[in-house]
Amino acid sequence: MRITPSILHHELIGLEAKVVQSPNRSAVGLRGRVVDESRETFTILHEGKEKTVIKETSVLHFSLPDGSLIEIDGRVLVGRPEDRVKRVARRRW
């Protein structure tokens, strides 16, 4: 699994995502395409239904178009998507 700080500055809508850790047990295992992103949530299209996942408490795996898999703690993604490009990422790993 490759971890790249620059992924925090990229668009996540359209990527395949899987929730691997969350205090909400019904969210763990959700897999699908990210269709929307707000300041505090992701909306994932899972089996034809839109499911909302809270960023702050979740750990997600994102599949990039080149086939690589990236694990991201949702806490580093909290905030408006358009502001994430401007933010300086502190290393938390």
Backbone hydrogen bonds, N-H to C=O, Kabsch-Sander energy under -0.5 kcal/mol:
donor,donor_aa,acceptor,acceptor_aa,energy
2,R,69,L,-1.2
4,T,2,R,-0.5
7,I,4,T,-1.6
8,L,5,P,-1.4
9,H,6,S,-1.7
10,H,7,I,-1.6
14,G,34,V,-2.5
15,L,12,L,-1.9
16,E,63,S,-0.9
17,A,32,G,-3.4
18,K,61,H,-1.9
19,V,30,L,-2.3
20,V,18,K,-0.6
20,V,59,V,-2.5
21,Q,59,V,-1.4
25,R,23,P,-1.0
27,A,24,N,-1.8
28,V,24,N,-0.9
29,G,19,V,-2.9
30,L,27,A,-2.0
32,G,17,A,-2.4
33,R,45,L,-1.0
34,V,15,L,-2.5
35,V,33,R,-0.5
35,V,43,T,-2.8
36,D,43,T,-1.4
38,S,41,T,-2.7
42,F,53,V,-2.5
43,T,36,D,-2.7
44,I,42,F,-0.6
44,I,51,K,-3.2
45,L,33,R,-2.8
46,H,44,I,-1.0
46,H,49,K,-3.1
47,E,45,L,-0.5
49,K,46,H,-1.8
51,K,44,I,-3.0
51,K,49,K,-0.5
53,V,42,F,-2.9
55,K,40,E,-2.5
58,S,55,K,-1.6
59,V,21,Q,-2.2
60,L,72,I,-2.6
61,H,18,K,-2.7
62,F,70,I,-3.2
63,S,16,E,-2.5
64,L,62,F,-0.6
64,L,68,S,-2.8
67,G,64,L,-2.2
70,I,62,F,-2.7
72,I,60,L,-2.9
72,I,70,I,-0.5
74,G,58,S,-3.0
76,V,73,D,-1.6
77,L,74,G,-1.3
78,V,74,G,-0.6
78,V,75,R,-0.6
79,G,39,R,-2.8
83,D,80,R,-1.1
84,R,80,R,-1.1
85,V,81,P,-0.6
86,K,83,D,-0.6
87,R,83,D,-1.2
89,A,87,R,-0.6
